[in-house]
Amino acid sequence: MSGRWLVSVGEGGGVELLALGEDGLPAGPVVREPDLGEAVRARGAVSRWIWRSTPALYPHLLGAGVRVDRCYDIEAAELLLLGHEGRLGEPRSAAAALARIRNAPVPPDPPPRAAEPGTQDSLFEPRPGGTPVSIEELAEVYAEQQRRHDATAHPGRMRLLTASESAGMLVAAEMNASGLPWRADLHRELLTELLGERYAGGGEPRRLAELADEISAAFGRRVRPDLAADVVKAFAQAGIKVKSTRRWEIEGIDHPAVRPLIEYKKLYRIWTAHGWSWLQDWVHDGRFRPEYTPGGSVSGRWTTNGGGALQIPKVIRRAVVADPGWRLVVADADQMEPRVLAAISRDRGLMEVAGSEDDLYTRLSDRAFSGDREHAKLALLGAVYGQTSGDGLKNLAALRRRFPLAVAYVDDAAKAGEEGRLVRTWLGRTSPPAAGAGENDEAGIPQEETTTTELPSSDSEFTPGYASTNARARGRFTRNFVVQGSAADWALLMLAALRRTIDEAGMQARLVFFQHDEVIVHCPADEAEAVARAIREAGDLAGRIAFGETPVRFPFTTAIVECYADAK
């Protein structure tokens, strides 16, 4: 009973299963069983489960105590394939994929589900009119997706990308089920310490009210510090012109309102993003369970559907405490994106620099910047993020002389973006098309050397069909996309390798948190050192699987702690 099985759940809750052959086509009749968990549990030798949506099915299996080793997520695959075909933004549901196969009207995707702690997707997917997509139709979609994988320039890489994205879906569901350990009592103490007592009626807590009074007194009139327009107006009335209330713009101003305003803004963010209401909504039974969304951004980086898991302030991390007798293994990938650039550009000099676990910027400075680490760091990050003016231009010129292939790689990606063409990550994740660009108008970058990036300033992304009136802005995006996207692909493989090592070793450890270049594992204290080794080994294994045999190393800085705030 090994091999691949397709599983689907009907509207009435009945389970349908279908064995697939090596060619991806049905290899037997449809089997019907009453219970999803028991159906999957009884087929423990299945090498890969194929289903419509991991967020829809896997939480139900986890709730029944059933974990699977591998899966193929049809809707995740459809999103990747649409992107590769220059059609990012088209509906990605199984019903939409089936309609495209049959040249029928394509139904829109359902609207995103509002963030509600503890909710999950529907087990079945109705077509317009309410008819569920049958298991035979899902098999038809799967077979067509295999054909589309074969039609890509590098089918092996594209299949690896789809497999890693599907593995990420499993990890995300398991992290949601495990939850990040969270001490609600410590969180409440922190809030009282930082914000003061709460007033009846839900108004601002005491410390915010005091700061608001201090700000108003400094301006000589009542000012609402939570309203940026009111603060900008108050500064203007004081003879000071500012465009915003961002810290970098106001902290150098000589005015008595600046200090309390900066403190107010910091505390206000804590109150609104991780205050008492957040604690009541998102932390239950000692666990914080955000809804992770692998590939939630076009670069492949993860997002969350509510909960703010990717922006936990350092002070609030004091509430993230391991269970008694357990530890948190917190691991940060060291200089991940420069190392990825070395691997994907195949620049021998930069690969040699990245071939050690030592600090990459120090090694770079010794070779090209006369030992000036800061200039080396600015030059390399400037190449990735497109800083091509002032000192950035001078540093980039020095980098280009010493590492020509690495700089040419991101330069070519930027040129492609400026011309409205597509760029890809090393594995095949594809940037969104610019408005007016041809569907298959790809960047003139060798496919062996293509990757994906994202703007560095925030999680905001260009949306599908993004039309920039500034070609340079899109060029900066695609320059960054090829590096950040390939880093996101590497991170998926790292998570999959780490998950497999933990499971095969029979550890009690569980992945409980992930963002971009940081992973947290919650484990018994006596497993912590083994987990730290497993993380380091998973990083290097992911590098070999993603980019082949290169000298590049992917080290981690790890900390074994009881409290997240103590990790860094």
Secondary structure as a PSIPRED ss2 file (coil, helix, strand):
# PSIPRED VFORMAT (PSIPRED V4.0)

   1 M C   1.000  0.000  0.000
   2 S C   1.000  0.000  0.000
   3 G C   1.000  0.000  0.000
   4 R E   0.000  0.000  1.000
   5 W E   0.000  0.000  1.000
   6 L E   0.000  0.000  1.000
   7 V E   0.000  0.000  1.000
   8 S E   0.000  0.000  1.000
   9 V E   0.000  0.000  1.000
  10 G C   1.000  0.000  0.000
  11 E C   1.000  0.000  0.000
  12 G C   1.000  0.000  0.000
  13 G C   1.000  0.000  0.000
  14 G C   1.000  0.000  0.000
  15 V E   0.000  0.000  1.000
  16 E E   0.000  0.000  1.000
  17 L E   0.000  0.000  1.000
  18 L E   0.000  0.000  1.000
  19 A E   0.000  0.000  1.000
  20 L E   0.000  0.000  1.000
  21 G C   1.000  0.000  0.000
  22 E C   1.000  0.000  0.000
  23 D C   1.000  0.000  0.000
  24 G C   1.000  0.000  0.000
  25 L C   1.000  0.000  0.000
  26 P E   0.000  0.000  1.000
  27 A C   1.000  0.000  0.000
  28 G C   1.000  0.000  0.000
  29 P C   1.000  0.000  0.000
  30 V C   1.000  0.000  0.000
  31 V E   0.000  0.000  1.000
  32 R E   0.000  0.000  1.000
  33 E E   0.000  0.000  1.000
  34 P C   1.000  0.000  0.000
  35 D C   1.000  0.000  0.000
  36 L H   0.000  1.000  0.000
  37 G H   0.000  1.000  0.000
  38 E H   0.000  1.000  0.000
  39 A H   0.000  1.000  0.000
  40 V H   0.000  1.000  0.000
  41 R H   0.000  1.000  0.000
  42 A C   1.000  0.000  0.000
  43 R C   1.000  0.000  0.000
  44 G C   1.000  0.000  0.000
  45 A C   1.000  0.000  0.000
  46 V C   1.000  0.000  0.000
  47 S C   1.000  0.000  0.000
  48 R E   0.000  0.000  1.000
  49 W E   0.000  0.000  1.000
  50 I E   0.000  0.000  1.000
  51 W E   0.000  0.000  1.000
  52 R C   1.000  0.000  0.000
  53 S C   1.000  0.000  0.000
  54 T H   0.000  1.000  0.000
  55 P H   0.000  1.000  0.000
  56 A H   0.000  1.000  0.000
  57 L H   0.000  1.000  0.000
  58 Y H   0.000  1.000  0.000
  59 P H   0.000  1.000  0.000
  60 H H   0.000  1.000  0.000
  61 L H   0.000  1.000  0.000
  62 L H   0.000  1.000  0.000
  63 G H   0.000  1.000  0.000
  64 A C   1.000  0.000  0.000
  65 G C   1.000  0.000  0.000
  66 V C   1.000  0.000  0.000
  67 R C   1.000  0.000  0.000
  68 V C   1.000  0.000  0.000
  69 D C   1.000  0.000  0.000
  70 R C   1.000  0.000  0.000
  71 C E   0.000  0.000  1.000
  72 Y E   0.000  0.000  1.000
  73 D E   0.000  0.000  1.000
  74 I H   0.000  1.000  0.000
  75 E H   0.000  1.000  0.000
  76 A H   0.000  1.000  0.000
  77 A H   0.000  1.000  0.000
  78 E H   0.000  1.000  0.000
  79 L H   0.000  1.000  0.000
  80 L H   0.000  1.000  0.000
  81 L H   0.000  1.000  0.000
  82 L H   0.000  1.000  0.000
  83 G H   0.000  1.000  0.000
  84 H H   0.000  1.000  0.000
  85 E C   1.000  0.000  0.000
  86 G C   1.000  0.000  0.000
  87 R C   1.000  0.000  0.000
  88 L C   1.000  0.000  0.000
  89 G C   1.000  0.000  0.000
  90 E C   1.000  0.000  0.000
  91 P C   1.000  0.000  0.000
  92 R C   1.000  0.000  0.000
  93 S C   1.000  0.000  0.000
  94 A H   0.000  1.000  0.000
  95 A H   0.000  1.000  0.000
  96 A H   0.000  1.000  0.000
  97 A H   0.000  1.000  0.000
  98 L H   0.000  1.000  0.000
  99 A H   0.000  1.000  0.000
 100 R H   0.000  1.000  0.000
 101 I H   0.000  1.000  0.000
 102 R C   1.000  0.000  0.000
 103 N C   1.000  0.000  0.000
 104 A C   1.000  0.000  0.000
 105 P C   1.000  0.000  0.000
 106 V C   1.000  0.000  0.000
 107 P C   1.000  0.000  0.000
 108 P C   1.000  0.000  0.000
 109 D C   1.000  0.000  0.000
 110 P C   1.000  0.000  0.000
 111 P C   1.000  0.000  0.000
 112 P C   1.000  0.000  0.000
 113 R C   1.000  0.000  0.000
 114 A C   1.000  0.000  0.000
 115 A C   1.000  0.000  0.000
 116 E C   1.000  0.000  0.000
 117 P C   1.000  0.000  0.000
 118 G C   1.000  0.000  0.000
 119 T C   1.000  0.000  0.000
 120 Q C   1.000  0.000  0.000
 121 D C   1.000  0.000  0.000
 122 S C   1.000  0.000  0.000
 123 L C   1.000  0.000  0.000
 124 F C   1.000  0.000  0.000
 125 E C   1.000  0.000  0.000
 126 P E   0.000  0.000  1.000
 127 R C   1.000  0.000  0.000
 128 P C   1.000  0.000  0.000
 129 G C   1.000  0.000  0.000
 130 G C   1.000  0.000  0.000
 131 T C   1.000  0.000  0.000
 132 P E   0.000  0.000  1.000
 133 V C   1.000  0.000  0.000
 134 S C   1.000  0.000  0.000
 135 I H   0.000  1.000  0.000
 136 E H   0.000  1.000  0.000
 137 E H   0.000  1.000  0.000
 138 L H   0.000  1.000  0.000
 139 A H   0.000  1.000  0.000
 140 E H   0.000  1.000  0.000
 141 V H   0.000  1.000  0.000
 142 Y H   0.000  1.000  0.000
 143 A H   0.000  1.000  0.000
 144 E H   0.000  1.000  0.000
 145 Q H   0.000  1.000  0.000
 146 Q H   0.000  1.000  0.000
 147 R H   0.000  1.000  0.000
 148 R H   0.000  1.000  0.000
 149 H H   0.000  1.000  0.000
 150 D H   0.000  1.000  0.000
 151 A C   1.000  0.000  0.000
 152 T C   1.000  0.000  0.000
 153 A C   1.000  0.000  0.000
 154 H C   1.000  0.000  0.000
 155 P H   0.000  1.000  0.000
 156 G H   0.000  1.000  0.000
 157 R H   0.000  1.000  0.000
 158 M H   0.000  1.000  0.000
 159 R H   0.000  1.000  0.000
 160 L H   0.000  1.000  0.000
 161 L H   0.000  1.000  0.000
 162 T H   0.000  1.000  0.000
 163 A H   0.000  1.000  0.000
 164 S H   0.000  1.000  0.000
 165 E H   0.000  1.000  0.000
 166 S H   0.000  1.000  0.000
 167 A H   0.000  1.000  0.000
 168 G H   0.000  1.000  0.000
 169 M H   0.000  1.000  0.000
 170 L H   0.000  1.000  0.000
 171 V H   0.000  1.000  0.000
 172 A H   0.000  1.000  0.000
 173 A H   0.000  1.000  0.000
 174 E H   0.000  1.000  0.000
 175 M H   0.000  1.000  0.000
 176 N H   0.000  1.000  0.000
 177 A H   0.000  1.000  0.000
 178 S H   0.000  1.000  0.000
 179 G C   1.000  0.000  0.000
 180 L E   0.000  0.000  1.000
 181 P E   0.000  0.000  1.000
 182 W C   1.000  0.000  0.000
 183 R C   1.000  0.000  0.000
 184 A H   0.000  1.000  0.000
 185 D H   0.000  1.000  0.000
 186 L H   0.000  1.000  0.000
 187 H H   0.000  1.000  0.000
 188 R H   0.000  1.000  0.000
 189 E H   0.000  1.000  0.000
 190 L H   0.000  1.000  0.000
 191 L H   0.000  1.000  0.000
 192 T H   0.000  1.000  0.000
 193 E H   0.000  1.000  0.000
 194 L H   0.000  1.000  0.000
 195 L H   0.000  1.000  0.000
 196 G C   1.000  0.000  0.000
 197 E C   1.000  0.000  0.000
 198 R C   1.000  0.000  0.000
 199 Y C   1.000  0.000  0.000
 200 A C   1.000  0.000  0.000
 201 G C   1.000  0.000  0.000
 202 G C   1.000  0.000  0.000
 203 G C   1.000  0.000  0.000
 204 E C   1.000  0.000  0.000
 205 P C   1.000  0.000  0.000
 206 R H   0.000  1.000  0.000
 207 R H   0.000  1.000  0.000
 208 L H   0.000  1.000  0.000
 209 A H   0.000  1.000  0.000
 210 E H   0.000  1.000  0.000
 211 L H   0.000  1.000  0.000
 212 A H   0.000  1.000  0.000
 213 D H   0.000  1.000  0.000
 214 E H   0.000  1.000  0.000
 215 I H   0.000  1.000  0.000
 216 S H   0.000  1.000  0.000
 217 A H   0.000  1.000  0.000
 218 A H   0.000  1.000  0.000
 219 F H   0.000  1.000  0.000
 220 G C   1.000  0.000  0.000
 221 R C   1.000  0.000  0.000
 222 R C   1.000  0.000  0.000
 223 V C   1.000  0.000  0.000
 224 R C   1.000  0.000  0.000
 225 P C   1.000  0.000  0.000
 226 D C   1.000  0.000  0.000
 227 L C   1.000  0.000  0.000
 228 A H   0.000  1.000  0.000
 229 A H   0.000  1.000  0.000
 230 D H   0.000  1.000  0.000
 231 V H   0.000  1.000  0.000
 232 V H   0.000  1.000  0.000
 233 K H   0.000  1.000  0.000
 234 A H   0.000  1.000  0.000
 235 F H   0.000  1.000  0.000
 236 A H   0.000  1.000  0.000
 237 Q H   0.000  1.000  0.000
 238 A C   1.000  0.000  0.000
 239 G C   1.000  0.000  0.000
 240 I C   1.000  0.000  0.000
 241 K C   1.000  0.000  0.000
 242 V C   1.000  0.000  0.000
 243 K C   1.000  0.000  0.000
 244 S C   1.000  0.000  0.000
 245 T C   1.000  0.000  0.000
 246 R C   1.000  0.000  0.000
 247 R H   0.000  1.000  0.000
 248 W H   0.000  1.000  0.000
 249 E H   0.000  1.000  0.000
 250 I H   0.000  1.000  0.000
 251 E C   1.000  0.000  0.000
 252 G C   1.000  0.000  0.000
 253 I C   1.000  0.000  0.000
 254 D C   1.000  0.000  0.000
 255 H C   1.000  0.000  0.000
 256 P C   1.000  0.000  0.000
 257 A C   1.000  0.000  0.000
 258 V H   0.000  1.000  0.000
 259 R H   0.000  1.000  0.000
 260 P H   0.000  1.000  0.000
 261 L H   0.000  1.000  0.000
 262 I H   0.000  1.000  0.000
 263 E H   0.000  1.000  0.000
 264 Y H   0.000  1.000  0.000
 265 K H   0.000  1.000  0.000
 266 K H   0.000  1.000  0.000
 267 L H   0.000  1.000  0.000
 268 Y H   0.000  1.000  0.000
 269 R H   0.000  1.000  0.000
 270 I H   0.000  1.000  0.000
 271 W H   0.000  1.000  0.000
 272 T H   0.000  1.000  0.000
 273 A H   0.000  1.000  0.000
 274 H H   0.000  1.000  0.000
 275 G C   1.000  0.000  0.000
 276 W H   0.000  1.000  0.000
 277 S H   0.000  1.000  0.000
 278 W H   0.000  1.000  0.000
 279 L H   0.000  1.000  0.000
 280 Q H   0.000  1.000  0.000
 281 D H   0.000  1.000  0.000
 282 W H   0.000  1.000  0.000
 283 V E   0.000  0.000  1.000
 284 H E   0.000  0.000  1.000
 285 D C   1.000  0.000  0.000
 286 G C   1.000  0.000  0.000
 287 R E   0.000  0.000  1.000
 288 F E   0.000  0.000  1.000
 289 R C   1.000  0.000  0.000
 290 P C   1.000  0.000  0.000
 291 E C   1.000  0.000  0.000
 292 Y E   0.000  0.000  1.000
 293 T E   0.000  0.000  1.000
 294 P C   1.000  0.000  0.000
 295 G C   1.000  0.000  0.000
 296 G C   1.000  0.000  0.000
 297 S C   1.000  0.000  0.000
 298 V C   1.000  0.000  0.000
 299 S C   1.000  0.000  0.000
 300 G C   1.000  0.000  0.000
 301 R C   1.000  0.000  0.000
 302 W C   1.000  0.000  0.000
 303 T E   0.000  0.000  1.000
 304 T E   0.000  0.000  1.000
 305 N C   1.000  0.000  0.000
 306 G C   1.000  0.000  0.000
 307 G C   1.000  0.000  0.000
 308 G C   1.000  0.000  0.000
 309 A H   0.000  1.000  0.000
 310 L H   0.000  1.000  0.000
 311 Q H   0.000  1.000  0.000
 312 I C   1.000  0.000  0.000
 313 P C   1.000  0.000  0.000
 314 K C   1.000  0.000  0.000
 315 V C   1.000  0.000  0.000
 316 I H   0.000  1.000  0.000
 317 R H   0.000  1.000  0.000
 318 R H   0.000  1.000  0.000
 319 A H   0.000  1.000  0.000
 320 V C   1.000  0.000  0.000
 321 V E   0.000  0.000  1.000
 322 A C   1.000  0.000  0.000
 323 D C   1.000  0.000  0.000
 324 P C   1.000  0.000  0.000
 325 G C   1.000  0.000  0.000
 326 W E   0.000  0.000  1.000
 327 R E   0.000  0.000  1.000
 328 L E   0.000  0.000  1.000
 329 V E   0.000  0.000  1.000
 330 V E   0.000  0.000  1.000
 331 A E   0.000  0.000  1.000
 332 D E   0.000  0.000  1.000
 333 A E   0.000  0.000  1.000
 334 D C   1.000  0.000  0.000
 335 Q C   1.000  0.000  0.000
 336 M H   0.000  1.000  0.000
 337 E H   0.000  1.000  0.000
 338 P H   0.000  1.000  0.000
 339 R H   0.000  1.000  0.000
 340 V H   0.000  1.000  0.000
 341 L H   0.000  1.000  0.000
 342 A H   0.000  1.000  0.000
 343 A H   0.000  1.000  0.000
 344 I H   0.000  1.000  0.000
 345 S H   0.000  1.000  0.000
 346 R C   1.000  0.000  0.000
 347 D C   1.000  0.000  0.000
 348 R H   0.000  1.000  0.000
 349 G H   0.000  1.000  0.000
 350 L H   0.000  1.000  0.000
 351 M H   0.000  1.000  0.000
 352 E H   0.000  1.000  0.000
 353 V H   0.000  1.000  0.000
 354 A C   1.000  0.000  0.000
 355 G C   1.000  0.000  0.000
 356 S C   1.000  0.000  0.000
 357 E C   1.000  0.000  0.000
 358 D C   1.000  0.000  0.000
 359 D C   1.000  0.000  0.000
 360 L H   0.000  1.000  0.000
 361 Y H   0.000  1.000  0.000
 362 T H   0.000  1.000  0.000
 363 R H   0.000  1.000  0.000
 364 L H   0.000  1.000  0.000
 365 S H   0.000  1.000  0.000
 366 D H   0.000  1.000  0.000
 367 R H   0.000  1.000  0.000
 368 A H   0.000  1.000  0.000
 369 F C   1.000  0.000  0.000
 370 S C   1.000  0.000  0.000
 371 G C   1.000  0.000  0.000
 372 D C   1.000  0.000  0.000
 373 R H   0.000  1.000  0.000
 374 E H   0.000  1.000  0.000
 375 H H   0.000  1.000  0.000
 376 A H   0.000  1.000  0.000
 377 K H   0.000  1.000  0.000
 378 L H   0.000  1.000  0.000
 379 A H   0.000  1.000  0.000
 380 L H   0.000  1.000  0.000
 381 L H   0.000  1.000  0.000
 382 G H   0.000  1.000  0.000
 383 A H   0.000  1.000  0.000
 384 V H   0.000  1.000  0.000
 385 Y H   0.000  1.000  0.000
 386 G C   1.000  0.000  0.000
 387 Q C   1.000  0.000  0.000
 388 T C   1.000  0.000  0.000
 389 S C   1.000  0.000  0.000
 390 G C   1.000  0.000  0.000
 391 D H   0.000  1.000  0.000
 392 G H   0.000  1.000  0.000
 393 L H   0.000  1.000  0.000
 394 K H   0.000  1.000  0.000
 395 N H   0.000  1.000  0.000
 396 L H   0.000  1.000  0.000
 397 A H   0.000  1.000  0.000
 398 A H   0.000  1.000  0.000
 399 L H   0.000  1.000  0.000
 400 R H   0.000  1.000  0.000
 401 R H   0.000  1.000  0.000
 402 R H   0.000  1.000  0.000
 403 F C   1.000  0.000  0.000
 404 P H   0.000  1.000  0.000
 405 L H   0.000  1.000  0.000
 406 A H   0.000  1.000  0.000
 407 V H   0.000  1.000  0.000
 408 A H   0.000  1.000  0.000
 409 Y H   0.000  1.000  0.000
 410 V H   0.000  1.000  0.000
 411 D H   0.000  1.000  0.000
 412 D H   0.000  1.000  0.000
 413 A H   0.000  1.000  0.000
 414 A H   0.000  1.000  0.000
 415 K H   0.000  1.000  0.000
 416 A H   0.000  1.000  0.000
 417 G H   0.000  1.000  0.000
 418 E H   0.000  1.000  0.000
 419 E C   1.000  0.000  0.000
 420 G C   1.000  0.000  0.000
 421 R C   1.000  0.000  0.000
 422 L E   0.000  0.000  1.000
 423 V C   1.000  0.000  0.000
 424 R E   0.000  0.000  1.000
 425 T C   1.000  0.000  0.000
 426 W C   1.000  0.000  0.000
 427 L C   1.000  0.000  0.000
 428 G C   1.000  0.000  0.000
 429 R C   1.000  0.000  0.000
 430 T E   0.000  0.000  1.000
 431 S C   1.000  0.000  0.000
 432 P C   1.000  0.000  0.000
 433 P C   1.000  0.000  0.000
 434 A C   1.000  0.000  0.000
 435 A C   1.000  0.000  0.000
 436 G C   1.000  0.000  0.000
 437 A C   1.000  0.000  0.000
 438 G C   1.000  0.000  0.000
 439 E C   1.000  0.000  0.000
 440 N C   1.000  0.000  0.000
 441 D C   1.000  0.000  0.000
 442 E E   0.000  0.000  1.000
 443 A C   1.000  0.000  0.000
 444 G C   1.000  0.000  0.000
 445 I C   1.000  0.000  0.000
 446 P C   1.000  0.000  0.000
 447 Q H   0.000  1.000  0.000
 448 E H   0.000  1.000  0.000
 449 E H   0.000  1.000  0.000
 450 T C   1.000  0.000  0.000
 451 T C   1.000  0.000  0.000
 452 T E   0.000  0.000  1.000
 453 T E   0.000  0.000  1.000
 454 E C   1.000  0.000  0.000
 455 L C   1.000  0.000  0.000
 456 P C   1.000  0.000  0.000
 457 S C   1.000  0.000  0.000
 458 S C   1.000  0.000  0.000
 459 D C   1.000  0.000  0.000
 460 S C   1.000  0.000  0.000
 461 E C   1.000  0.000  0.000
 462 F C   1.000  0.000  0.000
 463 T C   1.000  0.000  0.000
 464 P C   1.000  0.000  0.000
 465 G C   1.000  0.000  0.000
 466 Y C   1.000  0.000  0.000
 467 A C   1.000  0.000  0.000
 468 S C   1.000  0.000  0.000
 469 T C   1.000  0.000  0.000
 470 N C   1.000  0.000  0.000
 471 A H   0.000  1.000  0.000
 472 R H   0.000  1.000  0.000
 473 A H   0.000  1.000  0.000
 474 R H   0.000  1.000  0.000
 475 G H   0.000  1.000  0.000
 476 R H   0.000  1.000  0.000
 477 F H   0.000  1.000  0.000
 478 T H   0.000  1.000  0.000
 479 R H   0.000  1.000  0.000
 480 N H   0.000  1.000  0.000
 481 F H   0.000  1.000  0.000
 482 V H   0.000  1.000  0.000
 483 V H   0.000  1.000  0.000
 484 Q H   0.000  1.000  0.000
 485 G H   0.000  1.000  0.000
 486 S H   0.000  1.000  0.000
 487 A H   0.000  1.000  0.000
 488 A H   0.000  1.000  0.000
 489 D H   0.000  1.000  0.000
 490 W H   0.000  1.000  0.000
 491 A H   0.000  1.000  0.000
 492 L H   0.000  1.000  0.000
 493 L H   0.000  1.000  0.000
 494 M H   0.000  1.000  0.000
 495 L H   0.000  1.000  0.000
 496 A H   0.000  1.000  0.000
 497 A H   0.000  1.000  0.000
 498 L H   0.000  1.000  0.000
 499 R H   0.000  1.000  0.000
 500 R H   0.000  1.000  0.000
 501 T H   0.000  1.000  0.000
 502 I H   0.000  1.000  0.000
 503 D H   0.000  1.000  0.000
 504 E H   0.000  1.000  0.000
 505 A C   1.000  0.000  0.000
 506 G C   1.000  0.000  0.000
 507 M C   1.000  0.000  0.000
 508 Q C   1.000  0.000  0.000
 509 A C   1.000  0.000  0.000
 510 R E   0.000  0.000  1.000
 511 L E   0.000  0.000  1.000
 512 V E   0.000  0.000  1.000
 513 F E   0.000  0.000  1.000
 514 F E   0.000  0.000  1.000
 515 Q E   0.000  0.000  1.000
 516 H C   1.000  0.000  0.000
 517 D C   1.000  0.000  0.000
 518 E E   0.000  0.000  1.000
 519 V E   0.000  0.000  1.000
 520 I E   0.000  0.000  1.000
 521 V E   0.000  0.000  1.000
 522 H E   0.000  0.000  1.000
 523 C E   0.000  0.000  1.000
 524 P E   0.000  0.000  1.000
 525 A H   0.000  1.000  0.000
 526 D H   0.000  1.000  0.000
 527 E H   0.000  1.000  0.000
 528 A H   0.000  1.000  0.000
 529 E H   0.000  1.000  0.000
 530 A H   0.000  1.000  0.000
 531 V H   0.000  1.000  0.000
 532 A H   0.000  1.000  0.000
 533 R H   0.000  1.000  0.000
 534 A H   0.000  1.000  0.000
 535 I H   0.000  1.000  0.000
 536 R H   0.000  1.000  0.000
 537 E H   0.000  1.000  0.000
 538 A H   0.000  1.000  0.000
 539 G H   0.000  1.000  0.000
 540 D H   0.000  1.000  0.000
 541 L H   0.000  1.000  0.000
 542 A H   0.000  1.000  0.000
 543 G H   0.000  1.000  0.000
 544 R H   0.000  1.000  0.000
 545 I H   0.000  1.000  0.000
 546 A H   0.000  1.000  0.000
 547 F H   0.000  1.000  0.000
 548 G C   1.000  0.000  0.000
 549 E C   1.000  0.000  0.000
 550 T C   1.000  0.000  0.000
 551 P C   1.000  0.000  0.000
 552 V C   1.000  0.000  0.000
 553 R C   1.000  0.000  0.000
 554 F C   1.000  0.000  0.000
 555 P C   1.000  0.000  0.000
 556 F E   0.000  0.000  1.000
 557 T E   0.000  0.000  1.000
 558 T E   0.000  0.000  1.000
 559 A E   0.000  0.000  1.000
 560 I E   0.000  0.000  1.000
 561 V E   0.000  0.000  1.000
 562 E C   1.000  0.000  0.000
 563 C E   0.000  0.000  1.000
 564 Y H   0.000  1.000  0.000
 565 A H   0.000  1.000  0.000
 566 D H   0.000  1.000  0.000
 567 A C   1.000  0.000  0.000
 568 K C   1.000  0.000  0.000
